[in-house]
Amino acid sequence: MTNYRYLGLLISAFCLTLNADHKPDADWSWHILSGGISESRMSLYRRDQPFGIYNFSCDLTDASEDSSTESNASLNLVKIDSRPAGLLVITCNTGAHAQQVNIIDLSSTSNLPAFSVTGSYIADWEIQDGELWIRYDQPCATGVSVECPDGFETIFVQYPSP
C-alpha cells in the first residue's frame, strides 16, 4: 500500500491541474460534449480558445481530474522531459472489462490522439525518470501455456518511443 501512495505522490508531482468544463482563465480546460459506454466526445480549450474536439471509443461520462479517485475515467495534464508543452493523458473503461489509455500531444494540431491503446483488463500509466510509460495487457499469442499461465501478458511501452 505504501508503494501505491508513493507512486501517487510521484505522479502528482508531474501532473498539472486540468479544469473540468471550459474556464477561459485556465491554461487548459475541457468539456465532455457527449458520453456513453462505447464512445465519448470531448472539446479541449487553451485559455479562451478552442483547441480541438476529440472522439474516444470509451466512456468519459464520469471523468475526473484526478487518476487517484474511484471513477471510470480520468484526465491528467502531464509534462515530461521530451514534451515540455504537455500531454493530456486520458484513461477510461471500454466494454465490460477493458481499459484504455489515450494521449493528446498538446504541441500537435491533430484532432486525433497521438497514442491510444486498449488493454483486455488493464491499461494505465506512470512517470519514470521524467518519461511516460504505459502498461496494458493482451492475450498471449500462444494462449494458456507454461510461459503464459493466465493467458495474458503485460506490455510496457514508452511514450513517445525513444
ABEGO torsion letter per residue (X at the ends): XAAAAAAAAAAAAABBBBBBEBBAABABBBBBABBBAABBBBBBBBEABBAEBBBBABBAAABBABAABBBABBBBBBBBAABAAEBBBBBBBBEAABBBBBBBBAABABABBABBBBBAABBBBBBBGGBBBBBBBBBBAAEBBAABAAGBBBBBBBOBBX
